[in-house]
Amino acid sequence: MRMTQAFTARFSRLPAVAFLLALGMLGSAPLEANAQDNPLGLIDPAIISVGTMGDAKPYAFTTADGNFTGFDIELFLNVAERLGFKKDQVVFTGQEFSALMPSVANGRFDIAAAAIGTTDKRKETVDFSDGYLAGFLTVLTPDGGITDAAGLNGKRLGVVQGTLQEIYAEKNFTGADLVKFPDNNSAVSGLNNGTIDAHFLDYEAAKDYSARYPDLKVAINIPSFDAPAGFVIRKGNDALREALNKALHDAMQDGTWKTLHEKWFPGTPMPDTYLPKP
């Protein structure tokens, strides 16, 4: 109370303009300090919080000991290291896919990383880094009897809510009855128990599920290079976006991206865009 009174008395003798300027100067100092202490605009400048998925193999998934791994996880850890963050300063949290982008937009996470395709619609609420992955959309069936899009007419087709597959299916598979799931595991369970006739997912994930469940077959592959995966960032955080882009470029240029792609996607074609330039 005495400090408040002393402060008021001290500045009450100043002219009004000088009083306001003094307040402005005092008020701006913490903001400038915050900008210097937290140049990337993180929720906590000491860590990077990342929303991801626990069942999106080989992109992002949890191991038996509960740790996250996969292509997106390893690539992001490499990118974060280039930004000056050690592995224990990156905190991954698993969520359903549909919650990832809202969680970044609402300030729960700094980043979302789970092979999230960049689209104009999504960019209305969040920003994206430069693209780092392109691939295929795939229809998985229990018997391989479906060989083209027409074969989906009248079928119950599973999609994970909020994914590119859902968007594509709603636009192009209008004759199918779409059944929405929170994640691939629950959709594949539905496929195995007959709840759905087919599941529409990413090619690499489909390849993994077909290896785990021999009765499941890859039926249709659709190229998808118009919405490359990028790291999701809070809207307007240009400092973090630009830092991620530089680190991604460096990871591609020195061959790190190529090494990780060969590890997680053996035999899958690699776009020249992501490979080292001579």
SEKE-742782 format. One line per field, with one value per residue (C-alpha): residue number from 0; residue in one letter; z, y, x. Coordinates in steps of 0.05 Angstrom, whole numbers, plus 5000, padded with zeros to 4 digits. Layout:
SEKE-742782
resi	(NUM;...) .
resn	(A;...) .
Z	(Z;...) .
Y	(Y;...) .
X	(X;...) .
***
This chain:
SEKE-742782
resi	(0;1;2;3;4;5;6;7;8;9;10;11;12;13;14;15;16;17;18;19;20;21;22;23;24;25;26;27;28;29;30;31;32;33;34;35;36;37;38;39;40;41;42;43;44;45;46;47;48;49;50;51;52;53;54;55;56;57;58;59;60;61;62;63;64;65;66;67;68;69;70;71;72;73;74;75;76;77;78;79;80;81;82;83;84;85;86;87;88;89;90;91;92;93;94;95;96;97;98;99;100;101;102;103;104;105;106;107;108;109;110;111;112;113;114;115;116;117;118;119;120;121;122;123;124;125;126;127;128;129;130;131;132;133;134;135;136;137;138;139;140;141;142;143;144;145;146;147;148;149;150;151;152;153;154;155;156;157;158;159;160;161;162;163;164;165;166;167;168;169;170;171;172;173;174;175;176;177;178;179;180;181;182;183;184;185;186;187;188;189;190;191;192;193;194;195;196;197;198;199;200;201;202;203;204;205;206;207;208;209;210;211;212;213;214;215;216;217;218;219;220;221;222;223;224;225;226;227;228;229;230;231;232;233;234;235;236;237;238;239;240;241;242;243;244;245;246;247;248;249;250;251;252;253;254;255;256;257;258;259;260;261;262;263;264;265;266;267;268;269;270;271;272;273;274;275;276;277) .
resn	(M;R;M;T;Q;A;F;T;A;R;F;S;R;L;P;A;V;A;F;L;L;A;L;G;M;L;G;S;A;P;L;E;A;N;A;Q;D;N;P;L;G;L;I;D;P;A;I;I;S;V;G;T;M;G;D;A;K;P;Y;A;F;T;T;A;D;G;N;F;T;G;F;D;I;E;L;F;L;N;V;A;E;R;L;G;F;K;K;D;Q;V;V;F;T;G;Q;E;F;S;A;L;M;P;S;V;A;N;G;R;F;D;I;A;A;A;A;I;G;T;T;D;K;R;K;E;T;V;D;F;S;D;G;Y;L;A;G;F;L;T;V;L;T;P;D;G;G;I;T;D;A;A;G;L;N;G;K;R;L;G;V;V;Q;G;T;L;Q;E;I;Y;A;E;K;N;F;T;G;A;D;L;V;K;F;P;D;N;N;S;A;V;S;G;L;N;N;G;T;I;D;A;H;F;L;D;Y;E;A;A;K;D;Y;S;A;R;Y;P;D;L;K;V;A;I;N;I;P;S;F;D;A;P;A;G;F;V;I;R;K;G;N;D;A;L;R;E;A;L;N;K;A;L;H;D;A;M;Q;D;G;T;W;K;T;L;H;E;K;W;F;P;G;T;P;M;P;D;T;Y;L;P;K;P) .
Z	(5000;5018;4954;4913;4948;4939;4865;4855;4893;4854;4786;4805;4802;4729;4671;4643;4579;4617;4666;4609;4576;4641;4648;4575;4585;4647;4612;4550;4586;4605;4534;4505;4555;4539;4465;4478;4526;4481;4409;4380;4416;4453;4508;4552;4523;4556;4519;4454;4466;4408;4396;4357;4351;4383;4328;4262;4245;4212;4221;4296;4345;4415;4430;4483;4534;4520;4481;4415;4352;4276;4217;4239;4310;4290;4238;4287;4340;4289;4271;4344;4356;4301;4338;4401;4438;4467;4462;4534;4518;4468;4500;4457;4476;4439;4417;4367;4299;4298;4362;4340;4300;4348;4405;4370;4352;4425;4453;4484;4439;4402;4345;4317;4280;4251;4175;4173;4102;4085;4057;4047;4094;4150;4139;4159;4232;4236;4199;4169;4159;4089;4066;4084;4060;4004;3993;3973;3998;4003;4009;4053;4049;4082;4017;3962;3924;3914;3856;3840;3866;3834;3877;3939;3920;3973;4018;4089;4084;4146;4151;4209;4227;4206;4158;4084;4071;4101;4058;3995;4008;4020;3953;3910;3941;3943;3933;3996;4066;4107;4178;4219;4271;4320;4297;4251;4304;4318;4243;4229;4287;4252;4188;4221;4256;4195;4220;4157;4088;4074;4108;4073;4102;4086;4042;4092;4149;4104;4086;4159;4177;4118;4143;4214;4190;4129;4112;4098;4028;3996;3944;3915;3916;3899;3891;3938;3925;3928;4004;4031;4105;4147;4220;4247;4282;4318;4269;4264;4298;4240;4281;4296;4225;4194;4242;4227;4152;4156;4199;4152;4092;4126;4144;4071;4044;4089;4074;4142;4112;4060;4114;4156;4095;4076;4148;4156;4084;4052;3977;3975;3921;3946;3914;3887;3925;3991;3968;3973;3916;3883) .
Y	(5000;5049;5032;5046;5112;5132;5114;5155;5214;5212;5214;5259;5319;5304;5336;5290;5273;5258;5215;5174;5168;5144;5091;5071;5063;5022;4980;4966;4940;4872;4862;4876;4829;4775;4782;4775;4716;4680;4697;4638;4657;4590;4575;4560;4587;4529;4474;4460;4426;4382;4351;4286;4217;4150;4104;4136;4089;4101;4176;4182;4127;4102;4044;3991;4034;4093;4136;4170;4153;4152;4194;4258;4250;4239;4294;4343;4325;4339;4405;4424;4409;4457;4509;4496;4448;4382;4319;4327;4397;4372;4345;4302;4291;4243;4265;4246;4275;4320;4355;4371;4435;4465;4451;4491;4547;4550;4553;4483;4463;4502;4451;4394;4340;4279;4281;4336;4358;4432;4458;4527;4510;4491;4553;4595;4577;4555;4566;4512;4503;4487;4418;4359;4298;4276;4209;4168;4157;4084;4041;3980;3922;3853;3815;3860;3855;3930;3951;4021;4080;4054;3992;4035;4053;4028;4006;4029;4066;4084;4150;4184;4248;4311;4279;4291;4224;4247;4310;4271;4217;4267;4300;4239;4177;4204;4135;4108;4110;4144;4120;4166;4143;4179;4141;4086;4032;4036;4039;3977;3941;3958;3931;3866;3855;3873;3940;3973;3945;3986;4039;4100;4120;4138;4090;4078;4065;4018;3981;3971;3947;3898;3869;3861;3832;3786;3786;3861;3881;3947;3958;4028;4078;4151;4200;4260;4312;4374;4378;4362;4349;4407;4425;4462;4529;4579;4631;4691;4661;4680;4675;4601;4586;4618;4583;4516;4528;4543;4481;4438;4464;4449;4378;4366;4397;4357;4290;4281;4280;4228;4183;4186;4173;4112;4087;4095;4087;4036;4031;4090;4143;4208;4275;4313;4374;4344;4317;4353;4401;4397) .
X	(5000;5055;5092;5029;5019;5092;5089;5026;5053;5118;5085;5025;5072;5090;5053;5000;5038;5102;5062;5034;5102;5132;5078;5089;5163;5153;5100;5142;5204;5176;5149;5217;5249;5199;5214;5288;5279;5229;5247;5208;5143;5138;5089;5149;5215;5253;5215;5178;5111;5088;5021;5024;4992;5008;4982;5003;5060;5109;5099;5086;5071;5088;5134;5123;5158;5112;5162;5144;5181;5171;5192;5157;5183;5256;5254;5225;5277;5331;5299;5291;5365;5383;5342;5383;5336;5360;5318;5293;5270;5219;5155;5109;5036;4990;4920;4866;4882;4821;4844;4915;4905;4854;4903;4957;4909;4885;4956;4960;5018;5072;5073;5033;5072;5036;5042;4990;4974;4976;4910;4881;4823;4870;4912;4852;4863;4937;5002;5047;5121;5146;5126;5170;5131;5084;5053;4992;4922;4902;4840;4850;4801;4796;4795;4822;4756;4751;4796;4773;4732;4669;4675;4664;4593;4545;4604;4618;4684;4723;4760;4796;4760;4796;4845;4859;4827;4761;4763;4781;4728;4672;4688;4704;4672;4601;4571;4604;4575;4630;4641;4685;4735;4781;4843;4869;4870;4796;4781;4823;4788;4723;4751;4772;4705;4663;4636;4662;4679;4742;4786;4815;4882;4954;4994;5050;5002;4961;5025;5040;4970;4970;5035;5007;4940;4951;4877;4878;4898;4918;4864;4872;4930;4917;4976;4972;5025;4982;4978;5048;5056;5082;5092;5031;5045;5001;4974;5019;5081;5126;5190;5179;5155;5216;5263;5230;5235;5310;5323;5281;5319;5385;5361;5344;5408;5456;5421;5387;5317;5339;5369;5306;5261;5302;5297;5221;5197;5243;5230;5183;5199;5230;5211;5271;5246;5268;5336;5404;5419;5487) .
***
